[in-house]
Amino acid sequence: KQILQLSDDKSSIVLEETIEKYLRTTIQKYDVGKIIFEVENQLWTTLYDYPRLKSCHELLKYINSACRTAWGLVNQTPPYYIEFQATKYDKQIHERFHTSDNESETIIEYIWPCLIDGRDRACVAKGVVITDE
């Protein structure tokens, strides 16, 4: 979510708060169709060798639920962030998958992303990663 910083005047602050409130109150009703479409396209492009995935009802339900949940998380005040791009292991926000090299600090794969609180950047749920040299 990206809110424009219009200025510090009162009307701008009221406008920003109104937009944020609208987004929070319509989380379950908001049309996330474009987001779902993007996620599906990325998946179909990545896994082009598996065309049957496009008709897997349970996978389509999962994508829909994941997009709806992500939309709800980023529209909280403050928002939550899903972190999945760090390349260095941090015990404050990561747990190693059981097949990982316990001595390595290099993340080679995320099994599950981290959930970070937008207020203070505190970790709400640790990500599960594979480390290897």
C-alpha positions in Angstrom: 0.0 0.0 0.0 1.3 3.3 -0.9 -0.4 6.5 0.3 0.6 9.8 -1.2 2.1 12.3 1.2 0.2 15.4 0.0 1.3 17.8 2.7 1.1 18.3 6.5 -2.1 20.4 6.3 -5.1 19.2 8.2 -7.3 18.5 5.1 -4.6 16.3 3.7 -4.3 14.3 6.9 -8.1 14.0 7.1 -8.2 12.8 3.4 -5.5 10.2 4.1 -7.2 8.9 7.2 -10.5 8.7 5.3 -8.9 6.6 2.6 -7.2 4.3 5.1 -10.5 3.9 7.0 -12.4 3.1 3.8 -9.8 0.5 2.8 -9.9 -1.1 6.3 -13.7 -1.3 6.4 -14.0 -2.8 2.9 -11.2 -5.4 3.2 -13.6 -8.4 2.7 -15.6 -6.7 -0.1 -12.8 -5.0 -2.0 -12.3 -6.5 -5.5 -8.9 -8.2 -5.4 -9.4 -9.7 -8.8 -6.5 -7.9 -10.4 -4.2 -9.0 -7.7 -5.3 -12.6 -8.0 -4.9 -12.4 -11.8 -1.3 -11.1 -11.4 -0.4 -13.9 -8.9 -2.0 -16.6 -11.1 -0.1 -15.3 -14.2 3.2 -15.3 -12.3 2.5 -18.9 -11.2 1.5 -20.1 -14.6 4.5 -18.5 -16.2 6.9 -20.0 -13.6 5.3 -23.5 -13.7 4.5 -23.6 -17.4 5.3 -27.3 -17.5 2.3 -28.0 -15.3 -0.7 -26.6 -17.3 -3.2 -28.6 -15.2 -2.6 -26.3 -12.2 -4.8 -23.8 -14.0 -7.8 -26.0 -13.3 -6.9 -27.1 -9.8 -9.8 -25.9 -7.7 -8.0 -26.1 -4.4 -5.0 -24.1 -5.7 -7.3 -21.4 -7.1 -9.1 -21.2 -3.7 -5.7 -21.0 -1.9 -4.5 -18.2 -4.2 -7.8 -16.3 -3.6 -7.5 -16.7 0.1 -3.9 -15.7 0.2 -4.5 -12.6 -1.8 -7.5 -11.6 0.3 -5.4 -12.1 3.5 -2.4 -10.1 2.2 -4.8 -7.3 1.2 -6.2 -7.2 4.7 -2.7 -7.2 6.3 -1.4 -4.3 4.3 -4.5 -2.2 4.9 -4.2 -2.3 8.7 -3.0 0.7 10.5 -0.1 0.4 10.8 0.2 -2.2 8.0 1.9 -5.6 8.3 4.6 -6.5 5.9 5.4 -9.9 4.4 9.2 -10.2 4.1 10.5 -12.8 1.8 13.6 -11.3 0.1 16.3 -11.2 2.7 19.4 -13.1 1.7 21.1 -13.3 5.1 19.8 -15.4 8.0 18.5 -13.3 11.0 17.5 -15.4 14.1 15.1 -12.5 15.1 12.9 -13.1 12.1 13.9 -16.5 10.6 13.8 -20.1 11.6 15.9 -22.7 9.7 14.2 -25.5 7.9 15.4 -28.9 9.2 17.5 -29.6 6.1 19.4 -26.3 6.4 23.1 -25.9 7.1 23.0 -24.5 10.7 26.4 -22.8 10.2 25.4 -20.9 7.1 24.0 -17.4 7.1 23.1 -17.5 3.4 19.4 -17.9 2.7 18.8 -19.9 -0.5 15.0 -20.4 -0.3 12.0 -19.3 1.7 9.6 -22.0 2.8 7.4 -19.5 4.5 7.7 -15.7 4.6 8.1 -13.5 7.7 5.3 -11.3 9.0 6.5 -7.9 10.2 4.6 -5.3 12.2 4.7 -1.9 10.4 4.8 0.2 13.7 8.1 -1.0 15.0 9.3 -3.5 12.5 8.9 -6.3 15.1 8.5 -9.8 13.9 5.0 -11.2 14.4 5.7 -14.6 12.8 9.1 -15.9 11.8 9.8 -17.0 8.3 11.1 -20.5 7.6 14.1 -20.5 5.4 16.7 -22.9 4.0 20.3 -21.9 4.5 23.2 -23.3 2.6 26.7 -22.3 1.5 
